Amino acid sequence: MKRISLLLMVTVLCSLTAMASSDLKLVKGSVAELKGSKATICAKWDYSKSTLEDKPVSAFLKEKGEDWERDYPKEIANAERNFISRLNDKAKKHVTAVQGDDADYQIVVKVKNFTYGSTGLSVVIGFGAGDARLWGTLEIYKKGASEPIAVIDIDGAGGAGIGNEQRRVECYREIAELLADILKRGK
């Protein structure tokens, strides 16, 4: 019995350690000029090469039905608004996130794949199992520049919630929080 308990405890600790690593990683450039700048920053989302559950977006939505096709644009808009709101909450000492495209800096989020995860796994197992996940890149451009000041890899950033729209919203909010952490470090 002690062996099983020890094995279970080691497994849980290893899982928690693995999940503790950030889902956002600065891979090129620096965000140092944004730390404490109070510059305005906006976000543009690029879904042009995006998939849902590793399938083309239109094919996935068609497979799910009319309700999904009808509600998808609203889901996206709500999640994007929540990203801006959460970035303002968490990074207000460094940047001011604004709607639209008139800002000192622009974030271009290139979404590669989004998965909705499993509510059942989230409830039964917890610890991030079953979360919605997003993969892609986040590029930060200074106004008028053609090269980004920073490129950040998004490696399966997660979010949980009841309902697909809420799961996407929480995923985008998590990305905003992780981006705020990178801005606070200012590297």
JONORGI-V578447 format. One record per pair of residues at least 12 apart in sequence whose C-alpha atoms are under 8 Angstrom apart, sorted by the first residue. I is the first residue (numbers start at 1). GAP is how many residues later the second one is. D is the distance in whole Angstrom. If there is no record, write none. Layout:
[[I | GAP | D] [I | GAP | D]]
This chain:
[[16 | 111 | 8] [19 | 109 | 8] [22 | 156 | 7] [23 | 130 | 8] [23 | 131 | 6] [23 | 132 | 5] [23 | 133 | 6] [23 | 134 | 5] [23 | 155 | 8] [24 | 128 | 6] [24 | 129 | 6] [24 | 130 | 5] [24 | 131 | 6] [24 | 133 | 7] [24 | 151 | 7] [24 | 154 | 6] [24 | 155 | 7] [25 | 127 | 5] [25 | 128 | 5] [25 | 129 | 7] [25 | 130 | 8] [26 | 124 | 7] [26 | 125 | 6] [26 | 126 | 4] [26 | 127 | 6] [26 | 156 | 8] [27 | 123 | 8] [27 | 124 | 6] [27 | 125 | 6] [27 | 126 | 7] [28 | 121 | 8] [28 | 122 | 5] [28 | 123 | 5] [28 | 124 | 7] [29 | 119 | 8] [29 | 120 | 5] [29 | 121 | 4] [29 | 122 | 6] [30 | 119 | 6] [30 | 120 | 5] [30 | 156 | 7] [30 | 157 | 5] [31 | 118 | 7] [31 | 119 | 6] [31 | 151 | 8] [31 | 152 | 6] [31 | 155 | 5] [31 | 156 | 6] [32 | 151 | 7] [32 | 154 | 4] [32 | 155 | 5] [33 | 153 | 7] [34 | 60 | 6] [34 | 61 | 7] [34 | 149 | 7] [34 | 152 | 7] [35 | 58 | 8] [35 | 59 | 5] [35 | 60 | 8] [35 | 148 | 6] [35 | 149 | 6] [35 | 150 | 8] [35 | 151 | 5] [36 | 57 | 6] [36 | 58 | 4] [36 | 59 | 7] [37 | 56 | 8] [37 | 57 | 5] [37 | 58 | 6] [38 | 54 | 7] [38 | 55 | 7] [38 | 56 | 5] [38 | 57 | 4] [38 | 58 | 6] [39 | 55 | 7] [39 | 56 | 5] [39 | 57 | 6] [39 | 64 | 8] [39 | 65 | 6] [39 | 66 | 7] [40 | 55 | 6] [40 | 56 | 5] [40 | 57 | 6] [40 | 58 | 7] [40 | 63 | 5] [40 | 64 | 5] [40 | 65 | 6] [41 | 54 | 7] [41 | 55 | 6] [41 | 56 | 5] [41 | 57 | 6] [41 | 62 | 5] [41 | 63 | 6] [41 | 64 | 5] [41 | 65 | 5] [41 | 66 | 7] [42 | 42 | 8] [42 | 55 | 6] [42 | 56 | 5] [42 | 57 | 6] [42 | 58 | 6] [42 | 59 | 6] [42 | 60 | 7] [42 | 61 | 6] [42 | 63 | 7] [42 | 64 | 5] [42 | 65 | 6] [43 | 41 | 8] [43 | 55 | 8] [43 | 56 | 7] [43 | 57 | 8] [43 | 58 | 7] [43 | 63 | 6] [43 | 64 | 5] [43 | 65 | 6] [43 | 66 | 7] [44 | 57 | 8] [44 | 62 | 7] [44 | 63 | 6] [44 | 64 | 5] [44 | 65 | 6] [45 | 63 | 6] [45 | 64 | 5] [45 | 65 | 6] [45 | 66 | 7] [46 | 62 | 7] [46 | 63 | 6] [46 | 64 | 5] [46 | 65 | 6] [47 | 63 | 6] [47 | 64 | 5] [47 | 65 | 7] [49 | 61 | 8] [49 | 62 | 7] [49 | 63 | 6] [50 | 60 | 8] [50 | 61 | 5] [50 | 62 | 5] [50 | 63 | 5] [50 | 64 | 8] [51 | 61 | 6] [51 | 62 | 5] [51 | 63 | 6] [52 | 61 | 6] [52 | 62 | 5] [52 | 63 | 6] [53 | 60 | 7] [53 | 61 | 6] [53 | 62 | 5] [53 | 63 | 7] [54 | 59 | 6] [54 | 60 | 8] [54 | 61 | 8] [75 | 90 | 5] [75 | 93 | 8] [75 | 94 | 8] [76 | 92 | 8] [78 | 91 | 7] [79 | 86 | 8] [79 | 89 | 6] [79 | 90 | 4] [79 | 91 | 8] [79 | 93 | 6] [79 | 94 | 8] [80 | 89 | 8] [80 | 92 | 7] [81 | 18 | 8] [82 | 87 | 6] [82 | 90 | 7] [82 | 91 | 6] [83 | 86 | 8] [83 | 89 | 5] [83 | 90 | 5] [83 | 92 | 8] [83 | 93 | 6] [84 | 13 | 6] [84 | 14 | 7] [84 | 15 | 7] [84 | 92 | 7] [85 | 12 | 8] [86 | 87 | 6] [86 | 90 | 6] [86 | 91 | 7] [87 | 86 | 8] [87 | 89 | 5] [87 | 90 | 6] [87 | 92 | 8] [87 | 93 | 6] [90 | 86 | 8] [90 | 87 | 6] [90 | 90 | 6] [91 | 89 | 5] [91 | 90 | 8] [91 | 92 | 7] [91 | 93 | 7] [94 | 89 | 7] [94 | 90 | 7] [103 | 40 | 7] [104 | 38 | 6] [104 | 39 | 5] [105 | 35 | 7] [105 | 36 | 6] [105 | 37 | 4] [105 | 38 | 5] [106 | 34 | 6] [106 | 35 | 5] [106 | 36 | 7] [106 | 37 | 7] [107 | 31 | 7] [107 | 32 | 6] [107 | 33 | 5] [107 | 34 | 6] [108 | 30 | 6] [108 | 31 | 5] [108 | 32 | 6] [108 | 33 | 8] [109 | 27 | 7] [109 | 28 | 6] [109 | 29 | 4] [109 | 30 | 6] [110 | 26 | 5] [110 | 27 | 5] [110 | 28 | 6] [111 | 23 | 7] [111 | 24 | 6] [111 | 25 | 5] [111 | 26 | 7] [112 | 22 | 8] [112 | 23 | 5] [112 | 24 | 5] [112 | 25 | 8] [113 | 21 | 6] [113 | 22 | 5] [113 | 23 | 7] [114 | 18 | 7] [114 | 19 | 6] [114 | 20 | 5] [114 | 21 | 7] [115 | 17 | 5] [115 | 18 | 5] [115 | 19 | 7] [116 | 15 | 7] [116 | 16 | 4] [116 | 17 | 7] [116 | 48 | 6] [116 | 51 | 7] [116 | 52 | 7] [117 | 13 | 5] [117 | 14 | 5] [117 | 15 | 4] [117 | 16 | 7] [118 | 12 | 4] [118 | 13 | 6] [118 | 14 | 7] [119 | 12 | 7] [119 | 41 | 8] [119 | 42 | 7] [119 | 43 | 7] [119 | 44 | 8] [122 | 38 | 7] [128 | 30 | 8] [128 | 31 | 8] [128 | 32 | 8] [130 | 30 | 8] [131 | 27 | 6] [131 | 28 | 5] [131 | 29 | 5] [131 | 36 | 7] [132 | 26 | 5] [132 | 27 | 5] [132 | 28 | 6] [132 | 35 | 6] [132 | 36 | 7] [132 | 39 | 7] [133 | 23 | 5] [133 | 24 | 5] [133 | 25 | 4] [133 | 26 | 7] [133 | 38 | 7] [134 | 20 | 7] [134 | 21 | 7] [134 | 22 | 5] [134 | 23 | 5] [134 | 24 | 7] [134 | 37 | 7] [135 | 18 | 8] [135 | 19 | 5] [135 | 20 | 5] [135 | 21 | 5] [135 | 22 | 7] [136 | 17 | 6] [136 | 18 | 5] [136 | 19 | 7] [137 | 14 | 7] [137 | 15 | 6] [137 | 16 | 5] [137 | 17 | 5] [138 | 13 | 6] [138 | 14 | 5] [138 | 15 | 6] [138 | 16 | 7] [139 | 12 | 5] [139 | 13 | 6] [157 | 14 | 7] [157 | 17 | 7] [157 | 18 | 6] [158 | 12 | 8] [158 | 13 | 5] [158 | 16 | 7] [159 | 12 | 4] [159 | 13 | 8] [159 | 14 | 8] [159 | 15 | 7]]
